[in-house]
Amino acid sequence: MTVKEAFDNMPATFQKDKAAGMNAVYQFNITGEGGGEWNAVITDGELTVNEGTHDSPSITLTVSSQDWLDVLSGKLNGQMAFMSGKLKIAGNMGLAMKLGTIFQLG
């Protein structure tokens, strides 16, 4: 799977019931080969995924393309990626903890 395919597939892994009442913007800055910038806008349980940078993200995650794919596949634990410096987070840390709940990973 490529990074672009992962973001194209994001709506299929979205757990709408777990995001009810949630309003947040996730900005993903994926570095390295096949990387790019995407944002996921969640408005009261509805998800929109866009390529590019959002003007006012609630949280920004920066990670290499390989590490991101490893997190998505379950090979790399997101918390371990953060603790080891592979995943950098700016903004609302609580939203980072919710990623695994609102998106089906692995």
A tleap script that builds the chain and sets N, CA, C and O, in Angstrom:
source leaprc.protein.ff14SB
mol = sequence {
  NMET THR VAL LYS GLU ALA PHE ASP ASN MET
  PRO ALA THR PHE GLN LYS ASP LYS ALA ALA
  GLY MET ASN ALA VAL TYR GLN PHE ASN ILE
  THR GLY GLU GLY GLY GLY GLU TRP ASN ALA
  VAL ILE THR ASP GLY GLU LEU THR VAL ASN
  GLU GLY THR HIE ASP SER PRO SER ILE THR
  LEU THR VAL SER SER GLN ASP TRP LEU ASP
  VAL LEU SER GLY LYS LEU ASN GLY GLN MET
  ALA PHE MET SER GLY LYS LEU LYS ILE ALA
  GLY ASN MET GLY LEU ALA MET LYS LEU GLY
  THR ILE PHE GLN LEU CGLY
}
set mol.1.N position { 0.833 -1.180 0.000 }
set mol.1.CA position { 0.000 0.000 0.000 }
set mol.1.C position { 0.879 1.245 0.000 }
set mol.1.O position { 1.908 1.283 0.675 }
set mol.2.N position { 0.478 2.256 -0.750 }
set mol.2.CA position { 1.204 3.525 -0.756 }
set mol.2.C position { 0.547 4.468 0.251 }
set mol.2.O position { -0.554 4.204 0.734 }
set mol.3.N position { 1.229 5.565 0.559 }
set mol.3.CA position { 0.677 6.560 1.476 }
set mol.3.C position { -0.607 7.140 0.884 }
set mol.3.O position { -1.596 7.311 1.597 }
set mol.4.N position { -0.597 7.443 -0.412 }
set mol.4.CA position { -1.795 8.001 -1.054 }
set mol.4.C position { -2.964 7.022 -0.957 }
set mol.4.O position { -4.086 7.427 -0.656 }
set mol.5.N position { -2.711 5.749 -1.206 }
set mol.5.CA position { -3.772 4.730 -1.091 }
set mol.5.C position { -4.306 4.659 0.336 }
set mol.5.O position { -5.503 4.462 0.548 }
set mol.6.N position { -3.412 4.820 1.314 }
set mol.6.CA position { -3.830 4.790 2.718 }
set mol.6.C position { -4.815 5.923 3.009 }
set mol.6.O position { -5.815 5.720 3.698 }
set mol.7.N position { -4.527 7.126 2.478 }
set mol.7.CA position { -5.439 8.251 2.699 }
set mol.7.C position { -6.711 8.107 1.868 }
set mol.7.O position { -7.789 8.497 2.318 }
set mol.8.N position { -6.600 7.552 0.662 }
set mol.8.CA position { -7.793 7.288 -0.149 }
set mol.8.C position { -8.712 6.291 0.555 }
set mol.8.O position { -9.934 6.356 0.421 }
set mol.9.N position { -8.109 5.367 1.307 }
set mol.9.CA position { -8.846 4.311 2.002 }
set mol.9.C position { -9.353 4.751 3.388 }
set mol.9.O position { -10.136 4.042 4.019 }
set mol.10.N position { -8.906 5.908 3.845 }
set mol.10.CA position { -9.237 6.364 5.195 }
set mol.10.C position { -10.750 6.370 5.483 }
set mol.10.O position { -11.146 5.929 6.562 }
set mol.11.N position { -11.605 6.848 4.575 }
set mol.11.CA position { -13.042 6.834 4.864 }
set mol.11.C position { -13.589 5.425 5.120 }
set mol.11.O position { -14.545 5.267 5.879 }
set mol.12.N position { -13.003 4.415 4.504 }
set mol.12.CA position { -13.475 3.037 4.689 }
set mol.12.C position { -13.128 2.504 6.077 }
set mol.12.O position { -13.785 1.586 6.567 }
set mol.13.N position { -12.094 3.074 6.719 }
set mol.13.CA position { -11.684 2.619 8.049 }
set mol.13.C position { -12.258 3.497 9.157 }
set mol.13.O position { -12.024 3.243 10.339 }
set mol.14.N position { -13.009 4.529 8.776 }
set mol.14.CA position { -13.562 5.489 9.733 }
set mol.14.C position { -14.726 4.872 10.506 }
set mol.14.O position { -15.650 4.317 9.912 }
set mol.15.N position { -14.675 4.972 11.819 }
set mol.15.CA position { -15.723 4.439 12.689 }
set mol.15.C position { -16.631 5.598 13.096 }
set mol.15.O position { -16.438 6.228 14.136 }
set mol.16.N position { -17.618 5.860 12.254 }
set mol.16.CA position { -18.498 7.020 12.413 }
set mol.16.C position { -19.119 7.092 13.813 }
set mol.16.O position { -19.201 8.172 14.397 }
set mol.17.N position { -19.554 5.958 14.348 }
set mol.17.CA position { -20.201 5.953 15.661 }
set mol.17.C position { -19.253 6.390 16.778 }
set mol.17.O position { -19.693 6.956 17.779 }
set mol.18.N position { -17.945 6.129 16.611 }
set mol.18.CA position { -16.960 6.496 17.632 }
set mol.18.C position { -16.597 7.983 17.563 }
set mol.18.O position { -15.977 8.516 18.483 }
set mol.19.N position { -16.988 8.654 16.464 }
set mol.19.CA position { -16.645 10.065 16.278 }
set mol.19.C position { -17.868 10.975 16.385 }
set mol.19.O position { -17.799 12.155 16.042 }
set mol.20.N position { -18.983 10.428 16.860 }
set mol.20.CA position { -20.198 11.233 17.006 }
set mol.20.C position { -19.936 12.417 17.929 }
set mol.20.O position { -19.377 12.254 19.014 }
set mol.21.N position { -20.337 13.593 17.500 }
set mol.21.CA position { -20.163 14.804 18.295 }
set mol.21.C position { -18.760 15.385 18.259 }
set mol.21.O position { -18.499 16.411 18.888 }
set mol.22.N position { -17.864 14.749 17.538 }
set mol.22.CA position { -16.464 15.185 17.489 }
set mol.22.C position { -16.270 16.206 16.367 }
set mol.22.O position { -16.793 16.035 15.266 }
set mol.23.N position { -15.514 17.270 16.657 }
set mol.23.CA position { -15.157 18.265 15.652 }
set mol.23.C position { -13.659 18.504 15.757 }
set mol.23.O position { -13.180 19.077 16.736 }
set mol.24.N position { -12.919 18.059 14.740 }
set mol.24.CA position { -11.460 18.169 14.791 }
set mol.24.C position { -10.885 18.129 13.380 }
set mol.24.O position { -11.495 17.599 12.451 }
set mol.25.N position { -9.704 18.700 13.250 }
set mol.25.CA position { -8.973 18.643 11.982 }
set mol.25.C position { -7.607 18.034 12.254 }
set mol.25.O position { -6.802 18.587 13.003 }
set mol.26.N position { -7.358 16.876 11.628 }
set mol.26.CA position { -6.064 16.205 11.709 }
set mol.26.C position { -5.259 16.603 10.479 }
set mol.26.O position { -5.720 16.433 9.351 }
set mol.27.N position { -4.062 17.129 10.693 }
set mol.27.CA position { -3.147 17.441 9.599 }
set mol.27.C position { -2.044 16.393 9.618 }
set mol.27.O position { -1.392 16.183 10.641 }
set mol.28.N position { -1.839 15.734 8.475 }
set mol.28.CA position { -0.808 14.702 8.359 }
set mol.28.C position { 0.274 15.198 7.402 }
set mol.28.O position { -0.004 15.450 6.230 }
set mol.29.N position { 1.494 15.337 7.891 }
set mol.29.CA position { 2.640 15.710 7.067 }
set mol.29.C position { 3.527 14.464 6.986 }
set mol.29.O position { 4.215 14.106 7.941 }
set mol.30.N position { 3.490 13.822 5.826 }
set mol.30.CA position { 4.207 12.569 5.629 }
set mol.30.C position { 5.469 12.865 4.824 }
set mol.30.O position { 5.405 13.361 3.699 }
set mol.31.N position { 6.619 12.552 5.424 }
set mol.31.CA position { 7.897 12.883 4.794 }
set mol.31.C position { 8.458 11.676 4.046 }
set mol.31.O position { 8.014 10.545 4.241 }
set mol.32.N position { 9.436 11.938 3.193 }
set mol.32.CA position { 10.123 10.856 2.491 }
set mol.32.C position { 9.410 10.443 1.216 }
set mol.32.O position { 8.463 11.091 0.769 }
set mol.33.N position { 9.887 9.357 0.647 }
set mol.33.CA position { 9.389 8.863 -0.633 }
set mol.33.C position { 7.900 8.525 -0.551 }
set mol.33.O position { 7.467 7.794 0.340 }
set mol.34.N position { 7.128 9.065 -1.490 }
set mol.34.CA position { 5.695 8.796 -1.531 }
set mol.34.C position { 4.899 9.592 -0.523 }
set mol.34.O position { 3.698 9.374 -0.366 }
set mol.35.N position { 5.559 10.522 0.167 }
set mol.35.CA position { 4.888 11.320 1.185 }
set mol.35.C position { 4.071 12.447 0.592 }
set mol.35.O position { 3.836 12.502 -0.616 }
set mol.36.N position { 3.648 13.333 1.449 }
set mol.36.CA position { 2.833 14.464 1.040 }
set mol.36.C position { 2.078 14.983 2.244 }
set mol.36.O position { 2.372 14.625 3.384 }
set mol.37.N position { 1.097 15.834 1.973 }
set mol.37.CA position { 0.309 16.425 3.045 }
set mol.37.C position { -1.159 16.134 2.800 }
set mol.37.O position { -1.667 16.294 1.691 }
set mol.38.N position { -1.832 15.703 3.863 }
set mol.38.CA position { -3.267 15.421 3.811 }
set mol.38.C position { -3.886 15.943 5.094 }
set mol.38.O position { -3.201 16.105 6.104 }
set mol.39.N position { -5.191 16.208 5.049 }
set mol.39.CA position { -5.895 16.539 6.270 }
set mol.39.C position { -7.211 15.790 6.307 }
set mol.39.O position { -7.829 15.515 5.278 }
set mol.40.N position { -7.621 15.469 7.520 }
set mol.40.CA position { -8.878 14.770 7.750 }
set mol.40.C position { -9.730 15.669 8.639 }
set mol.40.O position { -9.359 15.972 9.774 }
set mol.41.N position { -10.878 16.089 8.108 }
set mol.41.CA position { -11.781 16.971 8.838 }
set mol.41.C position { -12.948 16.134 9.346 }
set mol.41.O position { -13.664 15.504 8.568 }
set mol.42.N position { -13.125 16.140 10.652 }
set mol.42.CA position { -14.223 15.397 11.272 }
set mol.42.C position { -15.190 16.418 11.860 }
set mol.42.O position { -14.828 17.208 12.733 }
set mol.43.N position { -16.420 16.387 11.368 }
set mol.43.CA position { -17.463 17.290 11.845 }
set mol.43.C position { -18.664 16.464 12.253 }
set mol.43.O position { -19.380 15.932 11.405 }
set mol.44.N position { -18.882 16.357 13.551 }
set mol.44.CA position { -20.007 15.618 14.128 }
set mol.44.C position { -20.185 14.236 13.498 }
set mol.44.O position { -21.276 13.875 13.056 }
set mol.45.N position { -19.099 13.477 13.469 }
set mol.45.CA position { -19.165 12.101 12.991 }
set mol.45.C position { -19.036 11.930 11.487 }
set mol.45.O position { -19.101 10.805 10.992 }
set mol.46.N position { -18.856 13.014 10.751 }
set mol.46.CA position { -18.662 12.936 9.296 }
set mol.46.C position { -17.196 13.228 8.986 }
set mol.46.O position { -16.583 14.103 9.598 }
set mol.47.N position { -16.644 12.485 8.026 }
set mol.47.CA position { -15.226 12.615 7.676 }
set mol.47.C position { -15.051 13.103 6.249 }
set mol.47.O position { -15.713 12.626 5.328 }
set mol.48.N position { -14.150 14.059 6.079 }
set mol.48.CA position { -13.718 14.501 4.754 }
set mol.48.C position { -12.204 14.462 4.749 }
set mol.48.O position { -11.564 15.050 5.622 }
set mol.49.N position { -11.620 13.772 3.769 }
set mol.49.CA position { -10.164 13.692 3.645 }
set mol.49.C position { -9.748 14.504 2.416 }
set mol.49.O position { -10.290 14.319 1.326 }
set mol.50.N position { -8.789 15.397 2.603 }
set mol.50.CA position { -8.321 16.273 1.526 }
set mol.50.C position { -6.807 16.195 1.407 }
set mol.50.O position { -6.098 16.025 2.398 }
set mol.51.N position { -6.330 16.320 0.188 }
set mol.51.CA position { -4.888 16.425 -0.007 }
set mol.51.C position { -4.514 17.880 0.227 }
set mol.51.O position { -5.250 18.782 -0.172 }
set mol.52.N position { -3.372 18.116 0.875 }
set mol.52.CA position { -2.909 19.472 1.114 }
set mol.52.C position { -2.913 19.834 2.588 }
set mol.52.O position { -3.137 18.989 3.455 }
set mol.53.N position { -2.659 21.115 2.852 }
set mol.53.CA position { -2.538 21.622 4.209 }
set mol.53.C position { -3.802 22.372 4.601 }
set mol.53.O position { -4.310 23.187 3.830 }
set mol.54.N position { -4.304 22.100 5.788 }
set mol.54.CA position { -5.475 22.802 6.316 }
set mol.54.C position { -5.000 24.079 7.015 }
set mol.54.O position { -3.925 24.100 7.614 }
set mol.55.N position { -5.804 25.141 6.935 }
set mol.55.CA position { -5.427 26.431 7.529 }
set mol.55.C position { -5.360 26.403 9.050 }
set mol.55.O position { -4.518 27.081 9.640 }
set mol.56.N position { -6.235 25.627 9.698 }
set mol.56.CA position { -6.254 25.643 11.163 }
set mol.56.C position { -6.496 24.247 11.734 }
set mol.56.O position { -7.583 23.946 12.226 }
set mol.57.N position { -5.458 23.392 11.662 }
set mol.57.CA position { -5.609 22.040 12.201 }
set mol.57.C position { -5.686 22.028 13.729 }
set mol.57.O position { -5.105 22.886 14.395 }
set mol.58.N position { -6.399 21.059 14.269 }
set mol.58.CA position { -6.467 20.860 15.720 }
set mol.58.C position { -5.211 20.145 16.198 }
set mol.58.O position { -4.761 20.339 17.327 }
set mol.59.N position { -4.648 19.309 15.313 }
set mol.59.CA position { -3.455 18.532 15.618 }
set mol.59.C position { -2.684 18.306 14.318 }
set mol.59.O position { -3.280 18.121 13.257 }
set mol.60.N position { -1.367 18.321 14.411 }
set mol.60.CA position { -0.518 18.045 13.255 }
set mol.60.C position { 0.392 16.877 13.602 }
set mol.60.O position { 1.090 16.895 14.616 }
set mol.61.N position { 0.375 15.857 12.743 }
set mol.61.CA position { 1.235 14.688 12.920 }
set mol.61.C position { 2.251 14.673 11.785 }
set mol.61.O position { 1.880 14.774 10.616 }
set mol.62.N position { 3.521 14.549 12.124 }
set mol.62.CA position { 4.601 14.481 11.145 }
set mol.62.C position { 5.327 13.160 11.336 }
set mol.62.O position { 5.776 12.835 12.435 }
set mol.63.N position { 5.435 12.398 10.242 }
set mol.63.CA position { 6.027 11.063 10.311 }
set mol.63.C position { 6.532 10.681 8.922 }
set mol.63.O position { 6.023 11.184 7.920 }
set mol.64.N position { 7.518 9.806 8.852 }
set mol.64.CA position { 8.023 9.348 7.554 }
set mol.64.C position { 6.997 8.415 6.907 }
set mol.64.O position { 6.175 7.808 7.593 }
set mol.65.N position { 7.056 8.314 5.608 }
set mol.65.CA position { 6.093 7.481 4.882 }
set mol.65.C position { 6.155 6.023 5.337 }
set mol.65.O position { 5.111 5.395 5.515 }
set mol.66.N position { 7.351 5.473 5.528 }
set mol.66.CA position { 7.462 4.064 5.939 }
set mol.66.C position { 6.917 3.853 7.345 }
set mol.66.O position { 6.213 2.876 7.600 }
set mol.67.N position { 7.243 4.769 8.262 }
set mol.67.CA position { 6.736 4.632 9.633 }
set mol.67.C position { 5.217 4.767 9.670 }
set mol.67.O position { 4.555 4.069 10.438 }
set mol.68.N position { 4.654 5.658 8.847 }
set mol.68.CA position { 3.196 5.830 8.805 }
set mol.68.C position { 2.519 4.543 8.312 }
set mol.68.O position { 1.522 4.100 8.881 }
set mol.69.N position { 3.063 3.962 7.265 }
set mol.69.CA position { 2.488 2.717 6.750 }
set mol.69.C position { 2.625 1.597 7.776 }
set mol.69.O position { 1.740 0.750 7.893 }
set mol.70.N position { 3.734 1.590 8.521 }
set mol.70.CA position { 3.922 0.579 9.569 }
set mol.70.C position { 2.916 0.757 10.704 }
set mol.70.O position { 2.430 -0.228 11.260 }
set mol.71.N position { 2.601 2.007 11.052 }
set mol.71.CA position { 1.595 2.256 12.085 }
set mol.71.C position { 0.227 1.771 11.593 }
set mol.71.O position { -0.507 1.113 12.330 }
set mol.72.N position { -0.101 2.099 10.359 }
set mol.72.CA position { -1.404 1.714 9.811 }
set mol.72.C position { -1.566 0.198 9.719 }
set mol.72.O position { -2.660 -0.327 9.925 }
set mol.73.N position { -0.486 -0.496 9.413 }
set mol.73.CA position { -0.561 -1.956 9.260 }
set mol.73.C position { -0.486 -2.689 10.597 }
set mol.73.O position { -0.735 -3.892 10.672 }
set mol.74.N position { -0.137 -1.945 11.655 }
set mol.74.CA position { -0.020 -2.573 12.964 }
set mol.74.C position { 1.392 -3.055 13.286 }
set mol.74.O position { 1.625 -3.591 14.369 }
set mol.75.N position { 2.342 -2.872 12.358 }
set mol.75.CA position { 3.732 -3.279 12.605 }
set mol.75.C position { 4.404 -2.376 13.635 }
set mol.75.O position { 5.308 -2.804 14.353 }
set mol.76.N position { 3.952 -1.113 13.701 }
set mol.76.CA position { 4.538 -0.132 14.614 }
set mol.76.C position { 3.423 0.472 15.447 }
set mol.76.O position { 2.444 0.987 14.906 }
set mol.77.N position { 3.569 0.411 16.757 }
set mol.77.CA position { 2.594 0.994 17.669 }
set mol.77.C position { 2.736 2.518 17.628 }
set mol.77.O position { 3.845 3.043 17.727 }
set mol.78.N position { 1.614 3.223 17.484 }
set mol.78.CA position { 1.640 4.676 17.394 }
set mol.78.C position { 2.269 5.346 18.595 }
set mol.78.O position { 3.014 6.314 18.443 }
set mol.79.N position { 1.983 4.844 19.799 }
set mol.79.CA position { 2.571 5.429 21.002 }
set mol.79.C position { 4.074 5.201 21.029 }
set mol.79.O position { 4.832 6.083 21.433 }
set mol.80.N position { 4.504 4.025 20.601 }
set mol.80.CA position { 5.942 3.747 20.560 }
set mol.80.C position { 6.631 4.635 19.518 }
set mol.80.O position { 7.747 5.108 19.730 }
set mol.81.N position { 5.951 4.850 18.399 }
set mol.81.CA position { 6.508 5.725 17.361 }
set mol.81.C position { 6.695 7.133 17.912 }
set mol.81.O position { 7.698 7.786 17.629 }
set mol.82.N position { 5.730 7.599 18.699 }
set mol.82.CA position { 5.828 8.929 19.305 }
set mol.82.C position { 6.956 8.967 20.336 }
set mol.82.O position { 7.776 9.886 20.329 }
set mol.83.N position { 6.996 7.976 21.215 }
set mol.83.CA position { 7.998 7.946 22.285 }
set mol.83.C position { 9.420 7.855 21.734 }
set mol.83.O position { 10.356 8.376 22.340 }
set mol.84.N position { 9.581 7.198 20.596 }
set mol.84.CA position { 10.923 7.040 20.028 }
set mol.84.C position { 11.285 8.181 19.070 }
set mol.84.O position { 12.365 8.178 18.479 }
set mol.85.N position { 10.374 9.162 18.917 }
set mol.85.CA position { 10.663 10.321 18.073 }
set mol.85.C position { 10.372 10.127 16.601 }
set mol.85.O position { 10.636 11.025 15.802 }
set mol.86.N position { 9.831 8.972 16.215 }
set mol.86.CA position { 9.511 8.732 14.805 }
set mol.86.C position { 8.253 9.496 14.387 }
set mol.86.O position { 8.089 9.853 13.221 }
set mol.87.N position { 7.377 9.736 15.349 }
set mol.87.CA position { 6.125 10.457 15.116 }
set mol.87.C position { 6.155 11.724 15.947 }
set mol.87.O position { 6.309 11.671 17.167 }
set mol.88.N position { 6.005 12.874 15.280 }
set mol.88.CA position { 5.999 14.149 15.981 }
set mol.88.C position { 4.569 14.688 15.968 }
set mol.88.O position { 3.883 14.643 14.947 }
set mol.89.N position { 4.135 15.196 17.120 }
set mol.89.CA position { 2.765 15.669 17.265 }
set mol.89.C position { 2.784 17.094 17.799 }
set mol.89.O position { 3.491 17.400 18.759 }
set mol.90.N position { 1.997 17.965 17.163 }
set mol.90.CA position { 1.816 19.338 17.637 }
set mol.90.C position { 0.317 19.589 17.745 }
set mol.90.O position { -0.452 19.220 16.857 }
set mol.91.N position { -0.089 20.221 18.842 }
set mol.91.CA position { -1.506 20.519 19.010 }
set mol.91.C position { -2.139 19.642 20.076 }
set mol.91.O position { -1.486 19.277 21.053 }
set mol.92.N position { -3.390 19.309 19.893 }
set mol.92.CA position { -4.200 18.591 20.882 }
set mol.92.C position { -3.785 17.121 20.981 }
set mol.92.O position { -4.141 16.304 20.131 }
set mol.93.N position { -3.031 16.801 22.025 }
set mol.93.CA position { -2.529 15.428 22.204 }
set mol.93.C position { -3.666 14.425 22.405 }
set mol.93.O position { -3.540 13.261 22.024 }
set mol.94.N position { -4.762 14.865 22.994 }
set mol.94.CA position { -5.910 13.982 23.205 }
set mol.94.C position { -6.435 13.427 21.897 }
set mol.94.O position { -6.913 12.293 21.847 }
set mol.95.N position { -6.351 14.217 20.840 }
set mol.95.CA position { -6.814 13.759 19.526 }
set mol.95.C position { -5.917 12.653 18.984 }
set mol.95.O position { -6.389 11.763 18.277 }
set mol.96.N position { -4.633 12.702 19.310 }
set mol.96.CA position { -3.720 11.653 18.865 }
set mol.96.C position { -4.128 10.317 19.482 }
set mol.96.O position { -4.066 9.276 18.828 }
set mol.97.N position { -4.547 10.359 20.751 }
set mol.97.CA position { -4.954 9.139 21.445 }
set mol.97.C position { -6.232 8.555 20.832 }
set mol.97.O position { -6.462 7.348 20.910 }
set mol.98.N position { -7.054 9.401 20.231 }
set mol.98.CA position { -8.328 8.938 19.656 }
set mol.98.C position { -8.173 8.314 18.267 }
set mol.98.O position { -9.090 7.653 17.782 }
set mol.99.N position { -7.023 8.519 17.627 }
set mol.99.CA position { -6.842 8.018 16.257 }
set mol.99.C position { -7.153 6.532 16.132 }
set mol.99.O position { -7.860 6.111 15.217 }
set mol.100.N position { -6.625 5.751 17.048 }
set mol.100.CA position { -6.824 4.304 16.999 }
set mol.100.C position { -8.261 3.882 17.258 }
set mol.100.O position { -8.666 2.777 16.899 }
set mol.101.N position { -9.030 4.771 17.883 }
set mol.101.CA position { -10.438 4.473 18.166 }
set mol.101.C position { -11.335 4.827 16.988 }
set mol.101.O position { -12.237 4.071 16.627 }
set mol.102.N position { -11.072 5.998 16.388 }
set mol.102.CA position { -11.967 6.440 15.306 }
set mol.102.C position { -11.603 5.858 13.940 }
set mol.102.O position { -12.410 5.883 13.011 }
set mol.103.N position { -10.386 5.337 13.829 }
set mol.103.CA position { -9.994 4.661 12.585 }
set mol.103.C position { -9.592 3.241 12.926 }
set mol.103.O position { -8.879 3.007 13.902 }
set mol.104.N position { -10.039 2.312 12.138 }
set mol.104.CA position { -9.694 0.907 12.353 }
set mol.104.C position { -8.295 0.676 11.797 }
set mol.104.O position { -8.095 0.709 10.583 }
set mol.105.N position { -7.332 0.443 12.675 }
set mol.105.CA position { -5.949 0.235 12.249 }
set mol.105.C position { -5.604 -1.245 12.262 }
set mol.105.O position { -6.216 -2.039 12.976 }
set mol.106.N position { -4.612 -1.597 11.460 }
set mol.106.CA position { -4.102 -2.972 11.473 }
set mol.106.C position { -4.789 -3.905 10.535 }
set mol.106.O position { -4.437 -5.082 10.468 }
savepdb mol mol.pdb
quit
